[in-house]
């Protein structure tokens, strides 16, 4: 099963522990994770199910390419890292 991890700065806003999930695409893996955590879904994805602009997701260290359809492949041993993009000066 793939592992979904959230950075600490996200965990300050919404409870989102590291969990193992099934799914062969990012959409399927996140849907599995969010089944038990709808609040985290709203923090990461917009109303159309796309990755919010202030969020970045990596699968095995590679930035997700399909931010709208979430069709990027996930392997059974993949690590999915959800990161809040930080800005400022």
Beta strands, then each sheet from edge to edge (+ up, - down):
strand 1: 2-6
strand 2: 19-21
strand 3: 55-59
strand 4: 62-63
strand 5: 79-84
sheet 1: 2+ 1- 5- 3+ 4-
end
